[in-house]
């Protein structure tokens, strides 16, 4: 049987927009208060915020240095709101914002102050996505970007950044949303670092490949030269035994001379690194001498 807490636990798909004031912790307490008040006013005055809030399709959660807006009406709602905020904040150059957007499962929880809060993968991934950006960036998860890519309004504003390593070694696929009047077209610092690291790895791989190639060529040349040197060495230690001529008057001694030649050839062939002309070769030489 499910417990009471499990029975009350309900997941829904929330379209999350996370907003963060960059460098908030470095501000004076008076500056923090002023920037939060200005940010709240900017957000409340956006058309998308007012429309979703009026329809009961918006949940807003303070996050200390920003806020989380969970839209329940459409996947486009957080993008429209983010674009409006990005355009409006240009009149407040002292405020540096970054934003992250993701759609995923969320669930309402009650915090220690008895206020509504949000938990779930939807807000967790939105946080990871936002953490990959710098001031001015509106970053989307690849999941949201894929849903909006067929829409002509958003398609030209979506720029794939690839994967970014985030908390606990996890990786998220991130897309940068920007246009002429909103967002930040500059590549986030984390991705620049990844590209530099990959470039160094590629150069290292190229260097290793060249070293391996040089080693292979050197080994190939060495192996080609060894047979030649061996052949020269063997050629310098070679001997040929010519047939013995029977000078006696007895013809039977010819068999004896042939046996002496064979015995000498056999003995010499046991000498290491000495090349002895074969019996066939000497026989050919003998027949040529006879014919001549």
C-alpha positions in Angstrom: 0.0 0.0 0.0 1.4 3.5 -0.9 2.0 5.8 2.0 0.2 9.1 2.4 3.2 11.0 1.1 3.4 8.7 -2.0 -0.3 9.2 -2.6 0.1 13.0 -2.6 3.2 12.8 -4.9 2.2 13.8 -8.4 4.5 14.5 -11.4 3.6 16.8 -14.2 5.5 18.3 -17.2 6.8 21.7 -16.3 8.4 24.1 -18.8 11.0 25.7 -16.6 12.8 29.0 -17.0 15.6 29.6 -14.5 17.0 33.1 -14.1 20.2 34.0 -12.3 22.0 37.3 -11.5 25.6 36.7 -12.5 28.1 37.8 -9.8 25.3 38.3 -7.2 27.4 37.1 -4.3 30.0 39.7 -5.0 27.5 42.6 -4.7 27.0 44.7 -1.7 23.8 43.8 0.2 22.2 47.0 -0.9 23.0 46.3 -4.5 21.7 42.7 -4.2 18.4 44.1 -2.9 18.1 46.7 -5.7 18.9 44.3 -8.5 16.4 41.7 -7.2 13.7 44.4 -7.0 14.5 45.6 -10.6 14.5 42.0 -11.8 11.2 41.2 -10.3 9.7 44.3 -11.9 11.1 43.4 -15.3 9.8 39.9 -15.1 6.3 40.8 -13.9 6.0 43.4 -16.8 6.6 40.8 -19.5 3.5 39.9 -21.6 4.1 36.2 -21.3 4.4 36.3 -17.5 1.2 38.3 -17.2 -0.7 36.0 -19.6 0.4 32.7 -18.0 -0.1 34.1 -14.5 -3.6 35.3 -15.3 -4.6 31.9 -16.6 -3.3 30.1 -13.5 -0.6 28.4 -15.6 2.5 29.8 -13.8 4.3 28.9 -10.6 7.1 31.3 -9.4 9.8 30.3 -7.0 12.5 32.6 -5.6 16.0 31.2 -5.7 17.9 33.8 -3.7 20.0 35.2 -6.6 17.1 34.9 -9.1 14.0 32.9 -9.7 12.4 29.9 -11.2 9.3 30.2 -13.4 7.4 27.0 -14.1 5.0 27.4 -17.0 2.2 24.9 -17.5 0.7 26.2 -20.7 3.2 25.5 -23.5 6.8 24.8 -24.3 7.1 28.1 -26.0 6.1 30.1 -22.9 9.5 30.1 -21.2 11.2 31.1 -24.4 8.9 34.0 -25.0 9.3 35.2 -21.5 13.1 34.8 -21.7 13.3 36.9 -24.9 11.2 39.7 -23.4 13.4 39.7 -20.2 16.6 39.8 -22.3 15.3 42.7 -24.3 14.1 44.7 -21.3 17.2 44.2 -19.2 19.2 46.2 -21.8 17.9 49.3 -20.1 19.5 48.1 -16.9 23.2 47.6 -17.7 24.1 47.0 -14.1 22.1 43.7 -14.1 23.8 40.7 -15.7 21.5 37.8 -16.2 21.8 34.2 -17.5 18.9 31.9 -18.2 18.3 28.2 -18.6 15.3 26.4 -20.0 14.2 22.8 -19.9 10.9 20.9 -20.0 10.6 17.9 -17.8 8.8 16.2 -14.8 8.3 18.4 -11.8 6.4 18.1 -8.5 5.2 20.6 -6.0 6.7 20.3 -2.5 6.3 22.3 0.7 9.5 23.8 2.0 10.4 24.6 5.7 8.6 28.0 5.4 5.4 26.1 4.5 5.6 27.7 1.0 5.3 25.8 -2.3 8.5 24.7 -3.9 9.4 22.5 -6.9 11.4 19.3 -7.2 12.2 17.0 -10.0 14.3 16.4 -13.1 12.7 19.3 -14.9 14.1 22.0 -12.6 17.4 20.1 -12.0 18.3 19.9 -15.7 17.3 23.5 -16.2 19.8 24.4 -13.5 22.5 22.4 -15.1 21.8 24.0 -18.5 21.9 27.5 -17.0 25.2 26.8 -15.2 26.8 26.3 -18.6 26.2 29.9 -19.6 27.6 33.4 -18.9 26.0 36.8 -18.6 23.5 37.4 -21.4 23.1 33.8 -22.4 19.7 32.1 -22.9 20.5 28.3 -23.0 18.1 25.5 -23.8 18.3 21.8 -23.3 18.6 19.9 -26.6 15.2 18.3 -25.7 13.4 21.7 -25.8 15.4 22.9 -28.9 14.3 19.7 -30.8 10.7 20.4 -29.9 10.9 24.0 -31.2 13.2 23.5 -34.2 10.4 23.0 -36.7 8.9 26.3 -35.7 10.1 29.0 -38.1 10.2 31.7 -35.5 12.7 29.8 -33.3 14.6 27.7 -35.8 16.9 30.5 -37.0 17.6 31.4 -33.4 18.8 28.0 -32.2 22.5 27.4 -32.3 23.8 24.0 -31.1 26.7 24.2 -28.7 27.2 20.4 -28.1 27.7 18.7 -24.7 28.8 20.4 -21.5 30.1 18.6 -18.4 28.1 19.7 -15.3 27.8 18.7 -11.7 28.8 15.1 -10.6 30.4 14.6 -14.0 27.1 14.5 -15.9 26.8 15.8 -19.4 24.0 17.9 -20.9 23.4 18.8 -24.6 23.0 22.6 -24.8 21.6 25.0 -27.5 22.2 28.7 -27.4 19.1 30.9 -28.1 19.9 34.3 -29.5 18.8 36.9 -32.1 19.7 40.4 -33.1 17.9 41.9 -30.1 18.2 39.2 -27.4 20.6 36.6 -26.0 24.3 36.4 -26.3 25.9 35.1 -29.5 29.3 34.6 -27.8 30.3 31.0 -27.1 30.1 30.3 -23.3 33.4 30.1 -21.5 32.9 26.5 -20.5 32.5 25.5 -24.2 35.6 27.5 -25.1 37.6 25.6 -22.5 36.3 22.3 -23.8 37.3 23.3 -27.4 40.8 24.3 -26.3 41.1 21.0 -24.4 39.9 19.0 -27.5 42.3 21.0 -29.7 45.2 20.1 -27.4 44.2 16.4 -27.5 43.9 16.5 -31.3 47.4 18.0 -31.6 48.7 15.3 -29.2 47.1 12.6 -31.3 48.7 14.1 -34.4 52.1 14.2 -32.8 51.8 10.6 -31.6 50.7 9.6 -35.1 53.7 11.3 -36.7 56.0 9.6 -34.2 54.5 6.2 -34.9 54.8 6.9 -38.7 58.5 7.9 -38.3 59.1 4.7 -36.2 57.5 2.5 -38.9 59.5 4.2 -41.7 62.7 3.8 -39.7 62.0 0.1 -39.0 61.1 -0.4 -42.7 64.4 1.1 -43.8 66.3 -0.9 -41.3 64.8 -4.1 -42.4 65.5 -3.3 -46.0 69.1 -2.7 -45.3 69.7 -5.8 -43.2 69.3 -8.3 -46.1 71.8 -6.3 -48.2 74.3 -6.2 -45.5 73.8 -9.9 -44.7 74.2 -10.8 -48.4 77.4 -8.8 -48.6 78.7 -10.5 -45.5 77.9 -13.9 -46.9 79.4 -13.0 -50.3 82.6 -12.0 -48.5 82.8 -15.5 -46.9 82.2 -17.8 -49.8 84.3 -20.6 -51.4 84.0 -22.9 -54.4 85.7 -26.3 -54.8 86.6 -27.1 -58.4 86.8 -30.7 -59.6 90.0 -32.6 -59.1 91.7 -33.7 -62.3 93.1 -37.3 -62.5 96.7 -36.9 -63.7 97.6 -40.5 -63.1 97.6 -43.1 -65.9 95.1 -45.3 -64.1 91.6 -44.4 -64.9 90.2 -45.9 -61.7 91.8 -43.0 -59.8 89.1 -40.7 -61.3 86.6 -42.1 -58.8 89.0 -41.5 -56.0 89.4 -37.8 -57.1 85.6 -37.3 -57.2 85.3 -38.7 -53.6 88.0 -36.3 -52.3 86.0 -33.4 -53.8 82.8 -34.5 -52.2 84.4 -35.0 -48.8 85.9 -31.4 -48.9 82.5 -29.9 -49.9 80.8 -31.7 -47.1 83.3 -30.6 -44.5 83.3 -27.0 -45.7 79.5 -26.8 -45.6 79.5 -27.3 -41.9 81.5 -24.0 -41.4 79.1 -21.3 -40.0 78.5 -18.2 -42.2 80.6 -19.8 -45.1 78.8 -20.1 -48.4 79.9 -23.2 -50.3 79.1 -23.5 -54.0 76.8 -26.5 -54.4 77.8 -29.7 -56.1 75.5 -28.9 -59.0 77.3 -25.7 -59.6 80.8 -27.3 -59.6 79.5 -30.0 -61.8 78.3 -27.5 -64.3 81.6 -25.7 -64.1 83.3 -29.1 -64.8 81.2 -29.9 -67.8 81.9 -26.4 -69.3 85.7 -26.9 -68.8 85.5 -30.3 -70.5 83.6 -28.9 -73.5 86.0 -26.0 -73.9 
